[in-house]
Amino acid sequence: MNISVELTLTPLQDNFEPPIIDFIKKLRASGLTILENPLSTQVYGAYDEVMELLHSEIKETFSNLDHVVLTMKMVKSDRSGYEPHF
């Protein structure tokens, strides 16, 4: 079963960019399909692979930051090839 996950990491601190960049680089290194835009990062792949990656990277990120918000949306399908039809 494939899934699509949209993530928005929001460190609640003045120097917020380095933790976001580090998080995205680790997602990129996973070998999964990763798409980025200015507001979020999307991860696409098999459920178990995506969730294993997110489990470890979210835990590490939360361990390294005092205050952080992570917003996550999940869809049961691989939407990486989505193109508007209008």
Summary of the structure (lengths in Angstrom):
residues: 86
radius of gyration: 13.2
end to end distance: 28.1
largest distance: 43.6
contacts: 214
relative contact order: 0.31
helix: 35%
strand: 33%
